[in-house]
């Protein structure tokens, strides 16, 4: 089995390194960070923190060198989905089943423009790049995958990918309908990531601030209402997940906080803006999410990034 991981940074690196431990899987990685690619090819992909392993992965920053693969795992930032797929689609065409494990909503729709078999995915493990070729796994957790309704991969292919991930040490659940898992994570992220980015606080410290925790609950309530209007049943209570994460990932800096600290573009369009857009479509008011979008876009503008470009992620 050949698997191509598109975006081999924090989350993509976790998948690549785990899958790279399997004897019956060839792992290829496509990433634009040439120093990261060179380090992986020279010394392997190293995981530290919650995992300790060194995996052999064939990495490249030139998508034209990728061989045809059976599966793709897309782990780029949501705003990079289309350019990444334009580059990597050649190796993922034909009968490849391609799974998004990205944050937010709207990514699967973009994948469907390039490949015939799409898998909706949601993952809770998180990490960050320590140095080229080295990724620290900050948190563990489950992954949920299922056929994307617009252009579904066969369920047997979903189960085949889940089996490989489980054997590699990434607990994965194959579902006929993965929307509930995706929206649970979406609501969790949209309620916590931007507040962490705006305050500079880790997840646990954020939840200790009473006023901030109330704001988090308000954002959760809006997301839950939108999901209900869409007919989506969440697979767990986002409030319980937030409290659990505050205990087990107290010092974890959310990806959006990492982006703001690095003065990078955030994924606000795929998170709070996505919830707000579905709120408009379903007639559910989302004033708190609207306010968060305005604040984060203001932060991005302060970096000189200008107005958002590209298509909506929802």
Backbone as CSV, one residue per row, in Angstrom:
resi,resn,N_x,N_y,N_z,CA_x,CA_y,CA_z,C_x,C_y,C_z
1,UNK,0.838,-1.189,0.000,0.000,0.000,0.000,0.880,1.249,0.000
2,UNK,0.558,2.185,-0.881,1.259,3.461,-0.910,0.334,4.562,-0.412
3,UNK,0.845,5.370,0.513,0.071,6.481,1.057,0.886,7.756,0.911
4,UNK,0.265,8.800,0.378,0.911,10.099,0.262,0.304,11.051,1.279
5,UNK,1.130,11.624,2.141,0.687,12.625,3.108,0.994,13.996,2.521
6,UNK,-0.041,14.763,2.272,0.104,16.096,1.688,0.105,17.109,2.825
7,UNK,1.263,17.686,3.077,1.428,18.572,4.225,1.986,17.779,5.387
8,UNK,3.305,17.763,5.511,3.961,16.896,6.501,4.489,17.707,7.679
9,UNK,3.752,18.754,8.062,4.120,19.530,9.232,3.590,18.895,10.489
10,UNK,2.940,19.675,11.345,2.546,19.202,12.666,1.668,17.954,12.626
11,UNK,0.447,18.075,12.118,-0.485,16.939,12.124,-0.107,15.922,11.051
12,UNK,0.207,16.395,9.850,0.594,15.474,8.792,1.803,14.646,9.167
13,UNK,2.736,15.267,9.888,3.917,14.536,10.327,3.585,13.420,11.287
14,UNK,2.565,13.632,12.129,2.147,12.570,13.049,1.648,11.359,12.272
15,UNK,0.835,11.610,11.246,0.312,10.503,10.445,1.440,9.821,9.667
16,UNK,2.315,10.615,9.051,3.390,10.035,8.249,4.328,9.186,9.096
17,UNK,4.684,9.682,10.276,5.628,8.956,11.121,5.029,7.663,11.654
18,UNK,3.756,7.689,12.013,3.131,6.455,12.491,3.000,5.440,11.356
19,UNK,2.474,5.869,10.219,2.310,4.946,9.093,3.647,4.421,8.593
20,UNK,4.692,5.237,8.742,6.018,4.829,8.298,6.605,3.677,9.090
21,UNK,5.965,3.318,10.192,6.444,2.195,10.996,5.937,0.847,10.481
22,UNK,5.004,0.869,9.540,4.413,-0.375,9.033,5.244,-0.936,7.880
23,UNK,5.492,-2.244,7.917,6.287,-2.892,6.874,5.555,-2.960,5.538
24,UNK,4.218,-2.970,5.584,3.454,-3.150,4.354,2.935,-1.831,3.779
25,UNK,3.452,-0.707,4.272,3.019,0.609,3.789,4.240,1.426,3.370
26,UNK,4.186,1.971,2.157,5.186,2.941,1.703,4.600,4.331,1.911
27,UNK,5.326,5.194,2.616,4.822,6.527,2.910,5.627,7.566,2.139
28,UNK,4.906,8.384,1.393,5.497,9.518,0.689,4.899,10.793,1.271
29,UNK,5.695,11.815,1.365,5.231,13.071,1.938,5.560,14.218,1.002
30,UNK,4.592,15.117,0.843,4.791,16.317,0.033,4.650,17.537,0.936
31,UNK,5.686,18.350,0.970,5.668,19.544,1.811,6.535,20.612,1.153
32,UNK,6.147,21.872,1.306,6.878,22.958,0.664,8.102,23.414,1.452
33,UNK,8.227,22.973,2.703,9.375,23.371,3.528,10.584,22.518,3.130
34,UNK,11.458,23.064,2.294,12.560,22.282,1.740,13.534,21.804,2.807
35,UNK,13.732,22.597,3.865,14.644,22.153,4.922,14.065,20.980,5.690
36,UNK,12.758,20.986,5.895,12.053,19.880,6.555,12.153,18.616,5.694
37,UNK,11.907,18.777,4.392,11.990,17.653,3.453,13.396,17.060,3.445
38,UNK,14.409,17.919,3.380,15.786,17.434,3.331,16.156,16.673,4.592
39,UNK,15.704,17.177,5.749,16.016,16.513,7.016,15.340,15.149,7.108
40,UNK,14.097,15.055,6.627,13.380,13.779,6.649,14.099,12.758,5.778
41,UNK,14.503,13.160,4.588,15.184,12.229,3.679,16.566,11.844,4.189
42,UNK,17.183,12.756,4.919,18.544,12.493,5.410,18.539,11.607,6.655
43,UNK,17.655,11.913,7.606,17.735,11.257,8.920,16.439,10.596,9.367
44,UNK,15.386,10.640,8.558,14.114,10.082,8.962,13.243,11.134,9.614
45,UNK,11.978,10.784,9.857,11.023,11.670,10.508,10.921,11.269,11.970
46,UNK,11.313,12.155,12.854,11.393,11.881,14.288,10.177,12.468,15.008
47,UNK,9.533,11.638,15.852,8.481,12.107,16.751,9.001,12.093,18.175
48,UNK,8.689,13.157,18.922,9.021,13.234,20.339,7.751,13.564,21.113
49,UNK,7.857,13.765,22.407,6.705,14.112,23.229,5.878,12.901,23.573
50,UNK,4.593,12.918,23.195,3.676,11.824,23.511,3.993,10.556,22.721
51,UNK,4.850,10.652,21.736,5.302,9.486,20.968,6.799,9.586,20.797
52,UNK,7.435,8.446,20.680,8.885,8.417,20.487,9.178,7.404,19.394
53,UNK,9.400,7.894,18.188,9.682,6.977,17.087,10.420,7.706,15.982
54,UNK,11.135,6.923,15.201,11.846,7.424,14.032,11.397,6.599,12.843
55,UNK,10.834,7.240,11.833,10.258,6.524,10.701,10.948,6.923,9.410
56,UNK,11.056,5.960,8.516,11.581,6.234,7.189,10.434,6.675,6.293
57,UNK,10.522,7.890,5.799,9.503,8.476,4.933,10.215,9.109,3.746
58,UNK,9.679,8.902,2.558,10.238,9.544,1.369,9.544,10.878,1.169
59,UNK,10.270,11.968,1.335,9.674,13.301,1.291,10.139,14.062,0.064
60,UNK,9.318,15.002,-0.382,9.676,15.831,-1.530,8.973,17.174,-1.438
61,UNK,9.588,18.198,-2.013,8.916,19.494,-2.171,8.534,19.723,-3.629
62,UNK,8.670,18.678,-4.431,8.320,18.710,-5.851,7.280,17.628,-6.111
63,UNK,6.021,18.020,-6.226,4.934,17.041,-6.340,5.021,16.206,-7.604
64,UNK,5.740,16.687,-8.619,5.838,15.919,-9.864,6.643,14.639,-9.684
65,UNK,7.380,14.521,-8.584,8.187,13.315,-8.347,7.423,12.253,-7.565
66,UNK,6.212,12.556,-7.133,5.435,11.590,-6.345,4.918,10.471,-7.238
67,UNK,4.988,9.218,-6.773,4.446,8.099,-7.555,2.936,7.999,-7.336
68,UNK,2.221,7.259,-8.183,0.799,7.015,-7.937,0.607,6.324,-6.590
69,UNK,-0.381,6.766,-5.824,-0.612,6.216,-4.486,-2.022,5.670,-4.356
70,UNK,-2.196,4.773,-3.399,-3.509,4.178,-3.132,-4.380,5.089,-2.287
71,UNK,-3.727,5.818,-1.368,-4.441,6.722,-0.475,-3.694,8.045,-0.378
72,UNK,-4.441,9.081,-0.102,-3.855,10.359,0.242,-4.400,10.817,1.580
73,UNK,-3.561,11.460,2.374,-3.998,12.090,3.618,-3.594,13.556,3.527
74,UNK,-4.588,14.435,3.476,-4.320,15.855,3.316,-4.370,16.522,4.689
75,UNK,-3.243,17.155,5.056,-3.113,17.736,6.398,-2.597,19.171,6.346
76,UNK,-2.790,19.845,5.211,-2.349,21.229,5.100,-3.277,22.146,5.888
77,UNK,-2.872,23.402,6.072,-3.795,24.412,6.555,-4.960,24.487,5.568
78,UNK,-6.151,24.803,6.061,-7.337,24.776,5.210,-7.221,25.712,4.011
79,UNK,-6.592,26.869,4.188,-6.496,27.810,3.082,-5.512,27.350,2.000
80,UNK,-4.722,26.325,2.289,-3.762,25.802,1.310,-4.282,24.559,0.599
81,UNK,-5.525,24.173,0.856,-6.047,22.926,0.292,-6.002,22.920,-1.228
82,UNK,-6.514,23.977,-1.848,-6.587,23.971,-3.309,-5.208,23.980,-3.965
83,UNK,-4.305,24.874,-3.593,-2.985,24.810,-4.249,-2.259,23.499,-3.990
84,UNK,-2.445,22.922,-2.803,-1.796,21.640,-2.512,-2.358,20.543,-3.407
85,UNK,-3.673,20.538,-3.614,-4.280,19.510,-4.458,-3.955,19.731,-5.932
86,UNK,-3.852,20.976,-6.352,-3.444,21.232,-7.734,-2.072,20.633,-8.001
87,UNK,-1.202,20.688,-7.006,0.146,20.143,-7.163,0.165,18.623,-7.072
88,UNK,-0.601,18.066,-6.122,-0.484,16.631,-5.818,-1.524,15.761,-6.508
89,UNK,-2.440,16.358,-7.235,-3.553,15.579,-7.792,-3.077,14.470,-8.723
90,UNK,-1.957,14.674,-9.419,-1.491,13.658,-10.363,-1.243,12.321,-9.681
91,UNK,-0.628,12.348,-8.489,-0.330,11.081,-7.813,-1.546,10.529,-7.088
92,UNK,-2.595,11.351,-6.963,-3.783,10.910,-6.221,-4.984,10.706,-7.132
93,UNK,-4.764,10.791,-8.444,-5.856,10.581,-9.378,-6.210,9.107,-9.490
94,UNK,-6.989,8.798,-10.481,-7.372,7.398,-10.676,-8.254,6.892,-9.559
95,UNK,-7.834,5.800,-8.918,-8.655,5.161,-7.893,-8.204,5.468,-6.465
96,UNK,-7.338,6.441,-6.277,-6.894,6.775,-4.921,-8.049,7.316,-4.100
97,UNK,-8.094,6.937,-2.836,-9.046,7.500,-1.880,-8.296,8.526,-1.038
98,UNK,-8.820,9.750,-0.996,-8.103,10.856,-0.375,-8.884,11.367,0.829
99,UNK,-8.190,11.428,1.972,-8.820,11.763,3.251,-8.307,13.099,3.768
100,UNK,-9.208,13.986,4.118,-8.832,15.226,4.797,-8.831,14.988,6.299
101,UNK,-7.749,15.399,6.973,-7.713,15.389,8.442,-7.473,16.821,8.922
102,UNK,-7.996,17.780,8.152,-7.764,19.191,8.404,-8.790,19.763,9.370
103,UNK,-8.507,20.956,9.848,-9.449,21.665,10.703,-10.589,22.246,9.877
104,UNK,-11.748,22.345,10.502,-12.840,23.105,9.924,-13.660,22.369,8.889
105,UNK,-14.434,23.170,8.137,-15.338,22.635,7.122,-14.966,23.198,5.753
106,UNK,-15.351,22.481,4.713,-15.142,22.939,3.352,-13.986,22.296,2.622
107,UNK,-13.131,21.565,3.331,-11.962,20.983,2.673,-12.334,19.825,1.744
108,UNK,-13.279,19.010,2.170,-13.647,17.851,1.353,-14.236,18.286,0.010
109,UNK,-14.976,19.382,0.011,-15.545,19.884,-1.240,-14.443,20.241,-2.239
110,UNK,-13.338,20.769,-1.732,-12.219,21.102,-2.615,-11.537,19.832,-3.118
111,UNK,-11.332,18.852,-2.233,-10.728,17.589,-2.668,-11.546,16.962,-3.795
112,UNK,-12.871,17.089,-3.693,-13.754,16.475,-4.683,-13.603,17.092,-6.066
113,UNK,-13.012,18.273,-6.157,-12.744,18.871,-7.465,-11.577,18.205,-8.179
114,UNK,-10.786,17.419,-7.447,-9.545,16.870,-8.004,-9.502,15.349,-8.026
115,UNK,-10.232,14.679,-7.132,-10.166,13.221,-7.062,-11.572,12.645,-7.002
116,UNK,-11.670,11.373,-7.341,-12.980,10.741,-7.429,-13.472,10.110,-6.145
117,UNK,-12.561,9.880,-5.188,-12.943,9.204,-3.947,-12.450,10.035,-2.765
118,UNK,-13.372,10.551,-1.993,-13.024,11.458,-0.899,-13.501,10.887,0.431
119,UNK,-12.657,11.031,1.452,-12.973,10.575,2.807,-12.993,11.788,3.731
120,UNK,-14.089,11.943,4.462,-14.201,12.994,5.468,-13.485,12.521,6.725
121,UNK,-12.563,13.332,7.242,-11.805,12.915,8.417,-11.704,13.997,9.475
122,UNK,-11.590,13.559,10.707,-11.430,14.447,11.860,-10.442,13.805,12.807
123,UNK,-9.486,14.576,13.292,-8.484,13.999,14.189,-8.215,14.922,15.363
124,UNK,-7.974,14.337,16.539,-7.670,15.125,17.731,-6.186,15.169,18.092
125,UNK,-5.347,14.223,17.698,-3.920,14.362,17.990,-3.367,15.666,17.425
126,UNK,-2.469,16.291,18.181,-1.901,17.580,17.767,-0.413,17.602,18.070
127,UNK,0.303,18.465,17.375,1.735,18.581,17.606,2.273,19.860,17.016
128,UNK,3.581,20.000,17.039,4.223,21.163,16.420,5.618,20.773,15.964
129,UNK,6.090,21.459,14.939,7.419,21.197,14.402,8.448,21.824,15.336
130,UNK,9.350,20.999,15.847,10.409,21.472,16.751,11.585,22.011,15.944
131,UNK,11.956,21.261,14.933,13.052,21.612,14.039,12.858,20.788,12.780
132,UNK,13.553,21.096,11.686,13.380,20.298,10.479,13.550,18.803,10.740
133,UNK,12.534,18.043,10.371,12.583,16.594,10.543,12.147,16.099,11.899
134,UNK,11.803,17.011,12.823,11.432,16.622,14.192,10.103,17.269,14.557
135,UNK,9.134,16.437,14.988,7.811,16.915,15.392,7.515,16.413,16.791
136,UNK,7.096,17.323,17.651,6.685,16.932,19.000,5.189,16.690,19.015
137,UNK,4.788,15.504,19.469,3.370,15.166,19.587,2.884,15.694,20.930
138,UNK,2.019,16.724,20.883,1.565,17.382,22.104,0.416,16.635,22.777
139,UNK,-0.513,16.142,21.977,-1.686,15.454,22.523,-1.991,14.226,21.681
140,UNK,-2.565,13.231,22.319,-3.023,12.033,21.618,-4.541,12.124,21.449
141,UNK,-5.138,11.113,20.865,-6.584,11.112,20.686,-6.973,10.263,19.498
142,UNK,-8.272,10.245,19.233,-8.821,9.405,18.171,-8.953,10.178,16.866
143,UNK,-9.122,9.405,15.796,-9.415,9.924,14.469,-10.669,9.225,13.964
144,UNK,-11.546,9.982,13.298,-12.778,9.427,12.745,-12.792,9.695,11.251
145,UNK,-13.104,8.677,10.449,-13.141,8.848,9.005,-14.383,8.173,8.430
146,UNK,-14.893,8.746,7.344,-16.057,8.179,6.678,-16.203,8.751,5.282
147,UNK,-16.995,8.124,4.419,-17.158,8.601,3.041,-17.728,10.021,3.014
148,UNK,-17.174,10.861,2.153,-17.713,12.201,1.939,-18.890,12.097,0.980
149,UNK,-20.031,12.639,1.388,-21.283,12.420,0.666,-21.219,12.891,-0.791
150,UNK,-20.499,13.979,-1.047,-20.480,14.527,-2.401,-19.749,13.661,-3.409
151,UNK,-18.710,12.961,-2.971,-17.933,12.095,-3.866,-17.315,10.998,-3.000
152,UNK,-18.115,10.043,-2.568,-17.676,9.124,-1.518,-16.668,8.072,-1.964
153,UNK,-15.692,7.834,-1.107,-14.845,6.657,-1.242,-15.654,5.446,-0.781
154,UNK,-15.423,4.279,-1.365,-16.138,3.072,-0.916,-15.853,2.807,0.563
155,UNK,-16.845,2.307,1.265,-16.675,2.056,2.693,-15.562,1.055,2.958
156,UNK,-15.345,0.113,2.029,-14.261,-0.847,2.251,-12.895,-0.157,2.216
157,UNK,-12.770,0.913,1.423,-11.527,1.668,1.400,-11.348,2.487,2.677
158,UNK,-12.447,3.009,3.202,-12.400,3.724,4.488,-11.901,2.780,5.575
159,UNK,-12.439,1.572,5.591,-12.026,0.590,6.606,-10.571,0.164,6.391
160,UNK,-10.145,0.082,5.152,-8.757,-0.305,4.865,-7.780,0.754,5.393
161,UNK,-8.106,2.026,5.199,-7.247,3.085,5.731,-7.296,3.095,7.255
162,UNK,-8.465,2.898,7.832,-8.587,2.858,9.292,-7.763,1.719,9.876
163,UNK,-7.775,0.573,9.196,-6.984,-0.566,9.678,-5.497,-0.240,9.706
164,UNK,-4.996,0.393,8.629,-3.580,0.750,8.593,-3.241,1.728,9.716
165,UNK,-4.092,2.724,9.937,-3.834,3.704,10.986,-3.872,3.071,12.368
166,UNK,-4.809,2.185,12.587,-4.876,1.503,13.881,-3.640,0.646,14.119
167,UNK,-3.204,-0.070,13.096,-2.001,-0.886,13.254,-0.758,-0.031,13.481
168,UNK,-0.807,1.198,12.979,0.327,2.106,13.129,0.329,2.838,14.465
169,UNK,-0.724,2.666,15.264,-0.763,3.322,16.569,-1.539,4.619,16.600
170,UNK,-2.319,4.905,15.539,-3.200,6.072,15.506,-4.640,5.571,15.587
171,UNK,-5.237,5.526,16.785,-6.588,4.971,16.936,-7.583,5.659,16.006
172,UNK,-8.224,4.857,15.146,-9.093,5.412,14.108,-10.384,4.625,14.029
173,UNK,-11.491,5.351,13.908,-12.821,4.759,13.849,-13.416,5.034,12.475
174,UNK,-13.806,3.965,11.766,-14.446,4.096,10.459,-15.950,4.220,10.644
175,UNK,-16.550,5.253,10.059,-17.971,5.532,10.227,-18.655,5.661,8.869
176,UNK,-19.901,5.250,8.801,-20.686,5.486,7.597,-20.964,6.976,7.426
177,UNK,-21.142,7.694,8.528,-21.407,9.135,8.500,-20.495,9.802,9.531
178,UNK,-19.499,10.532,9.055,-18.510,11.146,9.948,-18.799,12.616,10.223
179,UNK,-19.972,13.102,9.831,-20.275,14.523,10.034,-20.368,14.887,11.514
180,UNK,-20.920,14.004,12.328,-21.058,14.304,13.752,-19.708,14.494,14.416
181,UNK,-18.752,13.628,14.074,-17.403,13.770,14.632,-16.748,15.052,14.138
182,UNK,-16.919,15.349,12.847,-16.302,16.555,12.294,-16.854,17.813,12.964
183,UNK,-18.144,17.882,13.147,-18.730,19.080,13.738,-18.433,19.196,15.227
184,UNK,-18.268,18.075,15.904,-17.845,18.148,17.309,-16.478,18.803,17.413
185,UNK,-15.546,18.371,16.574,-14.207,18.978,16.571,-14.263,20.430,16.094
186,UNK,-15.078,20.701,15.069,-15.218,22.069,14.575,-15.674,23.006,15.692
187,UNK,-16.683,22.607,16.426,-17.207,23.450,17.503,-16.176,23.605,18.609
188,UNK,-15.499,22.526,18.961,-14.419,22.578,19.949,-13.364,23.586,19.521
189,UNK,-12.894,23.479,18.277,-11.840,24.368,17.790,-12.305,25.816,17.696
190,UNK,-13.501,26.023,17.156,-13.987,27.390,16.958,-14.254,28.095,18.285
191,UNK,-14.529,27.321,19.320,-14.805,27.918,20.627,-13.550,28.210,21.426
192,UNK,-12.465,27.518,21.125,-11.262,27.649,21.951,-10.064,28.239,21.219
193,UNK,-9.824,27.830,19.973,-8.617,28.278,19.268,-8.509,29.792,19.139
194,UNK,-9.560,30.487,18.680,-9.398,31.935,18.520,-9.275,32.678,19.845
195,UNK,-9.908,32.166,20.911,-9.775,32.827,22.209,-8.351,32.670,22.717
196,UNK,-7.771,31.489,22.503,-6.363,31.305,22.837,-5.474,32.223,22.026
197,UNK,-5.798,32.375,20.728,-4.991,33.235,19.863,-5.078,34.699,20.286
198,UNK,-6.260,35.133,20.725,-6.454,36.532,21.113,-5.871,36.853,22.478
199,UNK,-5.815,35.852,23.368,-5.315,36.092,24.733,-3.867,35.669,24.918
200,UNK,-3.373,34.791,24.038,-2.028,34.258,24.211,-1.939,33.154,25.244
201,UNK,-3.092,32.617,25.661,-3.114,31.613,26.725,-3.204,30.195,26.168
202,UNK,-2.552,29.263,26.875,-2.708,27.853,26.557,-4.138,27.435,26.890
203,UNK,-4.514,26.237,26.435,-5.897,25.793,26.613,-6.290,25.741,28.097
204,UNK,-5.439,25.151,28.922,-5.775,25.025,30.336,-5.867,26.370,31.032
205,UNK,-4.936,27.263,30.761,-4.939,28.582,31.392,-6.135,29.412,30.932
206,UNK,-6.505,29.267,29.660,-7.677,29.961,29.141,-8.927,29.571,29.926
207,UNK,-9.083,28.268,30.180,-10.285,27.786,30.865,-10.338,28.193,32.331
208,UNK,-9.244,28.672,32.871,-9.234,29.153,34.253,-9.753,30.581,34.386
209,UNK,-9.871,31.284,33.278,-10.390,32.653,33.299,-11.905,32.591,33.159
210,UNK,-12.626,32.935,34.211,-14.074,32.723,34.257,-14.793,33.396,33.085
211,UNK,-14.440,34.641,32.805,-15.121,35.361,31.733,-14.826,34.734,30.371
212,UNK,-13.580,34.311,30.179,-13.220,33.670,28.911,-13.935,32.328,28.759
213,UNK,-14.052,31.589,29.862,-14.726,30.287,29.797,-16.201,30.461,29.455
214,UNK,-16.827,31.532,29.945,-18.221,31.804,29.580,-18.346,32.112,28.089
215,UNK,-17.373,32.860,27.568,-17.387,33.162,26.137,-17.237,31.881,25.321
216,UNK,-16.355,30.989,25.755,-16.197,29.695,25.090,-17.527,28.955,25.044
217,UNK,-18.259,28.940,26.166,-19.552,28.251,26.207,-20.566,28.902,25.275
218,UNK,-20.519,30.235,25.165,-21.413,30.913,24.238,-21.142,30.526,22.797
219,UNK,-19.870,30.413,22.435,-19.506,29.979,21.084,-19.932,28.538,20.833
220,UNK,-19.773,27.682,21.841,-20.221,26.293,21.718,-21.718,26.248,21.440
221,UNK,-22.484,27.032,22.192,-23.946,27.015,22.045,-24.359,27.395,20.630
222,UNK,-23.692,28.392,20.048,-24.027,28.772,18.674,-23.705,27.643,17.708
223,UNK,-22.553,27.015,17.854,-22.179,25.922,16.972,-23.121,24.736,17.075
224,UNK,-23.517,24.403,18.296,-24.451,23.298,18.508,-25.784,23.595,17.833
225,UNK,-26.243,24.844,17.918,-27.521,25.217,17.302,-27.444,25.112,15.780
226,UNK,-26.337,25.511,15.196,-26.189,25.421,13.746,-26.148,23.954,13.308
227,UNK,-25.386,23.127,14.038,-25.324,21.699,13.702,-26.714,21.067,13.757
228,UNK,-27.484,21.414,14.773,-28.839,20.866,14.904,-29.707,21.289,13.721
229,UNK,-29.557,22.547,13.291,-30.340,23.029,12.161,-29.969,22.307,10.872
230,UNK,-28.734,21.832,10.783,-28.280,21.070,9.617,-28.652,19.591,9.712
231,UNK,-29.236,19.178,10.830,-29.605,17.780,11.015,-28.444,16.895,11.393
232,UNK,-27.384,17.483,11.969,-26.192,16.731,12.353,-26.239,16.433,13.843
233,UNK,-26.077,15.163,14.192,-26.019,14.753,15.594,-24.567,14.651,16.022
234,UNK,-24.171,15.465,16.985,-22.795,15.445,17.458,-22.501,14.117,18.134
235,UNK,-21.245,13.671,18.048,-20.909,12.370,18.629,-20.508,12.475,20.096
236,UNK,-20.320,13.690,20.592,-20.036,13.891,22.018,-20.295,15.351,22.355
237,UNK,-20.236,15.681,23.644,-20.522,17.033,24.119,-19.258,17.881,24.036
238,UNK,-19.246,18.933,23.217,-18.044,19.763,23.118,-17.611,20.364,24.459
239,UNK,-18.550,20.678,25.326,-18.202,21.236,26.633,-17.376,20.241,27.448
240,UNK,-17.754,18.977,27.400,-16.993,17.960,28.128,-15.598,17.797,27.528
241,UNK,-15.507,17.876,26.205,-14.196,17.785,25.556,-13.297,18.944,25.956
242,UNK,-13.872,20.130,26.054,-13.100,21.310,26.434,-12.556,21.159,27.848
243,UNK,-13.397,20.704,28.769,-12.944,20.515,30.154,-11.915,19.402,30.258
244,UNK,-12.110,18.334,29.476,-11.142,17.230,29.481,-9.793,17.713,28.958
245,UNK,-9.817,18.461,27.860,-8.567,18.964,27.287,-7.856,19.918,28.239
246,UNK,-8.628,20.659,29.014,-8.011,21.583,29.974,-7.200,20.833,31.018
247,UNK,-7.599,19.585,31.292,-6.865,18.780,32.269,-5.672,18.064,31.633
248,UNK,-5.906,17.438,30.482,-4.859,16.580,29.908,-3.919,17.330,28.961
249,UNK,-4.340,18.504,28.492,-3.496,19.300,27.583,-3.426,20.736,28.091
250,UNK,-3.131,20.876,29.358,-3.163,22.173,30.036,-2.276,23.196,29.339
251,UNK,-1.081,22.801,28.950,-0.115,23.745,28.374,-0.145,23.786,26.849
252,UNK,-1.084,23.063,26.234,-1.114,23.029,24.766,-1.507,24.387,24.200
253,UNK,-0.699,24.875,23.263,-1.001,26.112,22.543,-1.736,25.746,21.260
254,UNK,-2.958,26.219,21.134,-3.771,25.892,19.966,-3.064,26.324,18.690
255,UNK,-3.389,25.650,17.589,-2.730,25.944,16.317,-2.926,27.399,15.907
256,UNK,-4.077,27.974,16.212,-4.288,29.370,15.840,-3.418,30.306,16.668
257,UNK,-3.185,29.969,17.929,-2.250,30.749,18.740,-0.843,30.652,18.153
258,UNK,-0.445,29.458,17.743,0.870,29.299,17.109,0.965,30.142,15.834
259,UNK,-0.126,30.186,15.061,-0.128,30.987,13.834,0.015,32.478,14.155
260,UNK,-0.730,32.951,15.141,-0.673,34.371,15.495,0.715,34.738,16.021
261,UNK,1.273,33.874,16.852,2.600,34.164,17.390,3.654,34.195,16.290
262,UNK,3.430,33.415,15.223,4.352,33.418,14.088,3.954,34.443,13.024
263,UNK,2.892,35.218,13.308,2.402,36.251,12.390,2.020,35.643,11.037
264,UNK,1.338,34.497,11.108,0.870,33.810,9.906,-0.638,33.965,9.771
265,UNK,-1.130,33.695,8.593,-2.570,33.627,8.358,-3.165,32.503,9.204
266,UNK,-4.372,32.690,9.705,-5.040,31.683,10.525,-6.066,30.908,9.682
267,UNK,-6.712,29.943,10.324,-7.751,29.157,9.669,-9.144,29.629,10.064
268,UNK,-9.294,30.905,10.373,-10.580,31.428,10.834,-11.694,31.207,9.814
269,UNK,-11.359,31.231,8.503,-12.392,31.044,7.474,-13.022,29.662,7.537
270,UNK,-12.244,28.652,7.907,-12.757,27.281,7.962,-13.395,26.962,9.308
271,UNK,-13.203,27.826,10.312,-13.725,27.577,11.656,-14.935,28.470,11.935
272,UNK,-14.726,29.586,12.576,-15.848,30.439,12.978,-16.600,31.007,11.787
273,UNK,-15.872,31.403,10.724,-16.559,31.913,9.543,-17.394,30.829,8.876
274,UNK,-16.928,29.581,8.937,-17.713,28.481,8.400,-18.999,28.267,9.172
275,UNK,-18.920,28.296,10.502,-20.121,28.170,11.328,-21.076,29.319,11.039
276,UNK,-20.533,30.547,10.930,-21.375,31.712,10.672,-22.076,31.604,9.325
277,UNK,-21.372,31.099,8.305,-21.975,30.962,6.985,-23.119,29.953,7.020
278,UNK,-22.911,28.815,7.670,-23.994,27.848,7.799,-25.127,28.409,8.655
279,UNK,-24.782,29.291,9.603,-25.822,29.955,10.384,-26.717,30.811,9.506
280,UNK,-26.121,31.536,8.584,-26.907,32.338,7.641,-27.797,31.432,6.802
281,UNK,-27.247,30.332,6.337,-27.999,29.432,5.463,-29.166,28.764,6.174
282,UNK,-29.024,28.538,7.486,-30.065,27.847,8.246,-30.914,28.802,9.084
283,UNK,-30.598,30.084,9.074,-31.363,31.053,9.851,-31.047,31.055,11.333
284,UNK,-29.868,30.569,11.706,-29.463,30.537,13.119,-28.501,31.706,13.374
285,UNK,-28.825,32.611,14.286,-27.930,33.743,14.569,-26.618,33.267,15.206
286,UNK,-25.513,33.877,14.785,-24.196,33.524,15.337,-23.409,34.807,15.663
287,UNK,-23.924,35.667,16.520,-23.244,36.953,16.776,-21.870,36.802,17.411
288,UNK,-21.674,35.820,18.272,-20.368,35.648,18.899,-19.334,35.179,17.874
289,UNK,-19.715,34.238,17.025,-18.792,33.792,15.987,-18.474,34.924,15.020
290,UNK,-19.470,35.755,14.693,-19.239,36.904,13.827,-18.204,37.841,14.449
291,UNK,-18.339,38.073,15.756,-17.406,38.972,16.439,-15.989,38.400,16.449
292,UNK,-15.875,37.097,16.686,-14.556,36.462,16.701,-13.896,36.568,15.330
293,UNK,-14.672,36.360,14.266,-14.132,36.480,12.910,-13.578,37.883,12.690
294,UNK,-14.330,38.894,13.111,-13.882,40.271,12.930,-12.588,40.534,13.686
295,UNK,-12.489,40.026,14.913,-11.289,40.254,15.716,-10.064,39.566,15.130
296,UNK,-10.216,38.313,14.731,-9.069,37.583,14.182,-8.642,38.189,12.851
297,UNK,-9.593,38.593,12.022,-9.201,39.233,10.770,-8.485,40.556,11.035
298,UNK,-8.877,41.246,12.104,-8.157,42.445,12.483,-6.728,42.141,12.894
299,UNK,-6.539,41.045,13.635,-5.193,40.626,14.017,-4.365,40.315,12.767
300,UNK,-4.961,39.570,11.838,-4.245,39.245,10.601,-3.869,40.512,9.828
301,UNK,-4.774,41.481,9.795,-4.478,42.726,9.091,-3.303,43.450,9.753
302,UNK,-3.191,43.323,11.081,-2.087,43.978,11.783,-0.740,43.378,11.385
303,UNK,-0.751,42.168,10.848,0.483,41.543,10.368,0.817,41.990,8.952
304,UNK,-0.077,42.778,8.349,0.135,43.195,6.975,-0.309,42.160,5.967
305,UNK,-1.187,41.246,6.387,-1.610,40.178,5.483,-2.673,40.628,4.506
306,UNK,-3.345,41.737,4.791,-4.376,42.215,3.887,-5.667,41.432,4.035
307,UNK,-6.604,41.724,3.154,-7.915,41.058,3.212,-7.784,39.605,2.805
308,UNK,-8.668,38.720,3.326,-8.634,37.306,2.940,-8.771,37.150,1.433
309,UNK,-8.065,36.174,0.895,-8.164,35.887,-0.521,-8.596,34.443,-0.704
310,UNK,-9.056,34.106,-1.902,-9.442,32.725,-2.170,-10.898,32.497,-1.848
311,UNK,-11.325,31.268,-1.946,-12.727,30.932,-1.784,-13.063,30.648,-0.339
312,UNK,-14.349,30.724,-0.052,-14.814,30.360,1.283,-14.585,28.885,1.507
313,UNK,-14.304,28.519,2.758,-14.053,27.122,3.085,-15.331,26.393,3.448
314,UNK,-16.458,27.062,3.469,-17.708,26.394,3.857,-18.643,26.275,2.679
